[in-house]
Amino acid sequence: MPPEFDLGWAGAALSASMRLAPVFAFAPPFTLLRMPARVRLLMVLVLAGCIAAGQPPVDPASGAFVLRAASDLLAGLGAALALQLAFAALGFVGRLIDVQAGHGLAMLIDPTTRAQSPLMGTLFGLAAGIAFFEMDAHHALLRVLAAPAAESPAVLMVAGGDLQPLLGYLGLVFSSAFGAGATVLVVLFVIDLSIAFVSRSLPQMNVLMLGLQVKALALLVVAAASTLLIGPALVAVVRQAIAFAGG
């Protein structure tokens, strides 16, 4: 006889997939590289089936399933938002560095989003993605997504109507992101001041071309020399994202 289909497990798996889908569809670092939609869908379904094995079954035709799926979707959107804000903060700081270094006109085309991305912001994002997997943050994220949706900070924040945790998270993640580019920004600012004094003393000098060359070289040297300072800041951004997601 063919094995019986467990309808309760299927409902739990479908509900869990509502929590996993926003993360794999919209959240970095999973969106940093192009991945076929079928592969993403297969990963979501397999992980949802594994998570459902340890959760209470639910009938897909019941009202409890609708409430559970809604809370799971909200928890997944909260986790995706946490990662999106973390990587967006790094992209914002990278954009500031590009403008300060004169690279504002040189933009990269992101093959995933088909949008223009800042040079340093792209490097920061890729470095944060490496740090994400190197520090086993993907395992911590899976534990967060496997936890009951009622314990998710996003669900608690919406239920309580308090946006203070989100504002606090924004302050933490942006301060850590600025820590990753602080050394480069300070050096470029000092170079701008020096070039401004030189332009006042030697008006006939082509300050624009000189400044672009000097700042481009300084960006490469300072960014390479401050790698040991950038790494801990990127790790801090990833940890804060996982903590806000519920880890």
Secondary structure, DSSP 8 states (H G I E B T S, - for coil): ------HHHHHHHHHHHHHHHHHHHH-TTTTSS---HHHHHHHHHHHHHHHHTTS----TTSHHHHHHHHHHHHHHHHHHHHHHHHHHHHHHHHHHHHHHHT-TT--EEETTTTEEE-HHHHHHHHHHHHHHHHTTHHHHHHHHHHS-GGG-HHHHHHHHT--HHHHHHHHHHHHHHHHHHHHHHHHHHHHHHHHHHHHHH-TTS-HHHHHHHHHHHHHHHHHHHTHHHHHHHHHHHHHHHHHHHT-
